[in-house]
Amino acid sequence: MTMDVVGAGEELDVNTPLLPSKDPFLRPPKGFAAKSPGTILRSRTVEIALFGRVSQQVRAWQLLYRSADLHGAPEVAITTVLLPLDADPAEDRPLLAFQSAMDAVAEHCSPSYALRKGAKALGTVTQLELLLVANALRRGWAVSIADHEGIHGNFGAPREPGYRALDGIRAALRFAPLGLRPDTKVAVWGYSGGGMASSWLVEMAPTYAPEISIVGAALGAPVGDPGEVFARLNGTRYVGLPAIVIAALRGLYPALATIINDELTPEGHRFMARAARSTPLGVLVALANQKFDDYLPRPLAEVLDEPPLRAMLDELRLGNATPTCPMLVLQPVHDQIIHVDGVDGQVRRYRRGGAHVTYLRDRYSEHLSLLPLSTSYSLDWLADRIAGAPATENSDRTIRSVVGSVAGARGLLTIAATAAKVALGRPLRQETIPATASTRARAA
């Protein structure tokens, strides 16, 4: 296997990590724009730690590679790639492309920073997600976690999360220490903001990276219609999340920037600045129950109805391109953040385009609980696709719970045991797990 590397080779970074804006590793090397998407520009070995403190016994590297922004212009991007501690690179294994629910503009929320030993990023979702991603490593899978929002934290932007994640997959497939091949089977997983990014990945794949062998995608609460979410959350305890999206998109959409610059009150500007520098968990506390209408001279509904903003919201909506891989979509019926109607619409749009979607709505879960509860179910479903089992279901079903069976309860115990290993810094070694655990038996 060949590896296209430009600039510095592998380096072991044993110091406190630098924020992305200060990290020379992330500086674009001369001539990078002439390289093909996914070309590795630099690589380094890194140490991963839970909450920046508990060192993880895994093999980990970071890859800087050539990718593209919203408009297709060349840019650099970074992914963190992982292997089980005892992985044999000569052994055949799949690659999991995991998209984190970064949900932030602030650079310390970037996975490439938040996952590292010494990172100061409390309140980031990525650090919590490590407890769940570890389950893929125990299955013997390689994992790629791209900074899908890019160096500027473009939370909510269309298309470009897909470009960065797909080019991260390309880079991982080329990185010799992972032992992967060009035809390695790739599974896709993400929840909430990560489910939205994963949706862009599978929507962009048929035209942007058709050579990648994506065998399936598990999309949890994948947002569906960000504009609808924005309107619903205004004035609620979760209003900080759309505020982060607005803070991110103002640099991409001139019409939005004009409204913010010309119409927002001074208090509104402070509100947006707080959103731009906060972690997802921090912003929920700091901005709870505030209304955008209070910071504008006219009603929010009137602002959103302007043609340029309607066009922006239409561009953010998922489901306007059709993925070619089978998909599992999981959504809480009583989701307090991502309303089930928006995800229903995303699934309908995929189906109209001819996509294969297994859609499960969970009655007993809500937004924050479904991610850990559905982890084993999602990974089992992906394991079935990796093993070559056909995705036979193409239906909508509302179930009591993804853990509402003996198999589901057993899977939850496995998740808890893995989380304990991560919390204690125990080795994450490859274990023998049945390749095709029956997810269908769990849908009680």
Secondary structure, 3 states (H helix, E strand, C coil): CCCCCCCCCCCECCCCCCCHHHCHHHCCCCCHHHCCCCCEEEEEECCEEECCCEECECEEEEEEEEEECCCCCEEEEEEEEEECCCCCCCCCCCEEEEECCCCCCCHHHCHHHHCECCCCCCCCHHHHHHHHHHHHHHCCCEEEEECCCCCCCCCCCCCHHHHHHHHHHHHHHHCHHHCCCCCCEEEEEEECHHHHHHHHHHHHHHHHCCCCEEEEEEEECCCCCHHHHHHHHCCCCCCHHHHHHHHHHCCCCHHHHHHHHHHCCHHHHHHHHHHHHCCHHHHHHHCCCCCHHHHCCCCHHHHHCCHHHHHHHHHHCCCCCCCCCCEEEEEECCCCCCCHHHHHHHHHHHHHCCCCEEEEEECCCCHHHHHHHHHHHHHHHHHHHHCCCCCCCCCEEEECCCCCCHHHHHHHHHHHHHHHHHHHCCECCCCCCCCCCCCHHHCC
